[in-house]
């Protein structure tokens, strides 16, 4: 590879990684306009493995806006990102796939006055499909594969403080 190709690949890798970070921030901050803007016009998301829906980015953003009201705090920690570039229309690097693990601690809104500790934690793997567009890299597909979750033990006696 020439230095020019290596530099372009590095720039693409950083941009793709940045899109994954922007995705996590948009969901955690409840910025559904930013969430929608991360996707291509035909972009889709699939949250069915976590009890959610699958559909176009706009419909999923509306569903997320409603369902995330349950949580006063959420924090996506997306790690172990494996980026692979693909070929579309004979040009190397027009598509990218990212496989990344996540841990997502959240706190139910009803517990906002209590402990700062999360009371709902889940983890799994994301599959992100990205496309290079005239506006830069955009998400074409997000698939969540939830592998585990830990819910609060509602039967445990309350601890007096």
C-alpha positions as CSV (number, residue, x, y, z in Angstrom):
1,X,0.0,0.0,0.0
2,X,1.1,3.5,-0.7
3,X,1.2,6.1,2.1
4,X,-1.7,7.9,0.4
5,X,-3.9,4.7,0.5
6,X,-2.9,4.0,4.1
7,X,-3.8,7.6,5.1
8,X,-7.2,7.3,3.4
9,X,-7.8,4.0,5.1
10,X,-6.9,5.5,8.4
11,X,-9.2,8.4,7.9
12,X,-12.1,6.1,6.9
13,X,-11.5,3.9,9.9
14,X,-11.6,7.0,12.2
15,X,-14.7,8.3,10.6
16,X,-16.5,4.9,10.8
17,X,-15.4,4.6,14.5
18,X,-16.7,8.1,15.1
19,X,-20.1,7.1,13.7
20,X,-20.4,4.3,16.2
21,X,-19.6,6.8,19.0
22,X,-22.1,9.3,17.7
23,X,-24.7,6.5,17.7
24,X,-24.1,5.7,21.3
25,X,-24.1,9.4,22.3
26,X,-27.4,10.0,20.5
27,X,-29.1,7.1,22.2
28,X,-27.7,7.9,25.6
29,X,-28.6,11.6,25.3
30,X,-32.0,10.9,23.8
31,X,-31.2,13.1,20.8
32,X,-33.5,11.4,18.3
33,X,-32.9,14.0,15.6
34,X,-29.2,13.3,15.7
35,X,-30.0,9.5,15.7
36,X,-32.0,9.9,12.5
37,X,-29.3,11.9,10.9
38,X,-26.7,9.1,11.3
39,X,-28.6,6.9,8.9
40,X,-28.8,6.7,5.1
41,X,-32.3,7.5,3.8
42,X,-33.0,3.7,3.5
43,X,-31.3,2.9,6.8
44,X,-32.8,0.4,9.2
45,X,-32.3,-0.8,12.8
46,X,-33.2,-4.1,14.4
47,X,-33.7,-4.2,18.2
48,X,-35.8,-7.4,18.3
49,X,-33.3,-9.5,20.2
50,X,-33.6,-7.0,23.0
51,X,-37.4,-7.0,23.0
52,X,-37.7,-4.1,20.6
53,X,-38.7,-3.5,17.0
54,X,-37.1,-3.6,13.5
55,X,-37.8,-0.9,10.9
56,X,-36.6,2.2,9.2
57,X,-34.5,4.7,11.3
58,X,-37.3,7.2,11.7
59,X,-39.8,4.6,13.0
60,X,-37.2,3.1,15.3
61,X,-36.2,6.5,16.6
62,X,-39.8,7.2,17.5
63,X,-40.0,3.8,19.3
64,X,-36.7,4.5,21.1
65,X,-37.9,7.9,22.2
66,X,-40.9,6.4,23.9
67,X,-39.3,3.3,25.4
68,X,-36.2,5.1,26.7
69,X,-38.3,7.3,28.9
70,X,-38.3,4.3,31.3
71,X,-34.7,5.1,32.1
72,X,-33.3,8.3,33.7
73,X,-29.8,7.2,33.0
74,X,-28.3,5.1,30.2
75,X,-24.7,4.6,29.0
76,X,-23.7,2.5,26.1
77,X,-20.1,1.3,26.4
78,X,-19.2,0.0,22.9
79,X,-15.9,-1.9,22.8
80,X,-13.9,-4.4,20.8
81,X,-14.7,-2.8,17.5
82,X,-13.8,-4.8,14.5
83,X,-14.0,-2.8,11.3
84,X,-14.0,-4.3,7.8
85,X,-14.2,-2.3,4.6
86,X,-16.1,-3.7,1.6
87,X,-16.6,-3.2,-2.1
88,X,-19.5,-1.5,-3.8
89,X,-19.6,-0.7,-7.5
90,X,-15.9,-1.8,-7.8
91,X,-14.5,0.9,-5.5
92,X,-12.7,-0.4,-2.4
93,X,-13.9,1.2,0.8
94,X,-17.5,2.3,-0.1
95,X,-19.0,0.1,2.6
96,X,-17.9,-0.8,6.1
97,X,-19.1,-3.3,8.6
98,X,-18.4,-3.0,12.3
99,X,-18.9,-5.8,14.9
100,X,-18.7,-4.4,18.4
101,X,-19.6,-5.7,21.9
102,X,-21.5,-3.5,24.3
103,X,-22.4,-3.2,27.9
104,X,-25.3,-0.9,28.7
105,X,-26.0,0.1,32.3
106,X,-29.3,2.0,32.8
107,X,-31.4,3.2,35.7
108,X,-35.1,3.1,35.8
109,X,-36.6,6.6,36.0
110,X,-38.7,5.7,39.1
111,X,-35.4,5.2,41.0
112,X,-34.1,8.7,40.2
113,X,-34.0,9.9,43.8
114,X,-32.2,6.7,45.1
115,X,-28.8,5.2,44.5
116,X,-26.7,6.3,41.6
117,X,-26.0,2.7,40.7
118,X,-27.7,1.3,37.6
119,X,-30.4,-1.2,38.2
120,X,-30.7,-2.6,34.7
121,X,-27.7,-3.8,32.8
122,X,-27.5,-5.6,29.5
123,X,-24.8,-6.6,27.1
124,X,-24.3,-8.1,23.7
125,X,-23.0,-7.4,20.2
126,X,-23.8,-4.8,17.6
127,X,-23.5,-5.2,13.8
128,X,-23.2,-1.9,12.1
129,X,-23.4,-1.6,8.3
130,X,-22.2,1.7,6.9
131,X,-22.1,3.3,3.5
132,X,-19.9,6.1,2.2
133,X,-22.2,8.9,1.0
134,X,-21.7,12.4,-0.3
135,X,-22.2,13.6,3.3
136,X,-19.6,11.1,4.7
137,X,-20.1,7.8,6.3
138,X,-23.7,6.9,7.4
139,X,-25.4,3.9,9.0
140,X,-27.3,1.7,6.6
141,X,-28.1,-0.9,9.2
142,X,-27.8,-1.5,13.0
143,X,-28.6,-4.9,14.4
144,X,-28.5,-5.5,18.2
145,X,-27.9,-9.0,19.4
146,X,-28.5,-8.9,23.1
147,X,-26.7,-11.8,24.9
148,X,-27.6,-11.1,28.5
149,X,-29.3,-8.8,30.9
150,X,-29.5,-8.3,34.7
151,X,-32.7,-6.9,36.1
152,X,-33.2,-5.5,39.6
153,X,-34.3,-8.0,42.3
154,X,-37.7,-6.4,43.2
155,X,-38.2,-9.1,45.9
156,X,-35.3,-8.0,48.0
157,X,-36.1,-6.1,51.2
158,X,-35.5,-2.4,51.1
159,X,-32.4,-1.2,53.1
160,X,-33.1,1.6,55.5
161,X,-30.8,4.5,55.1
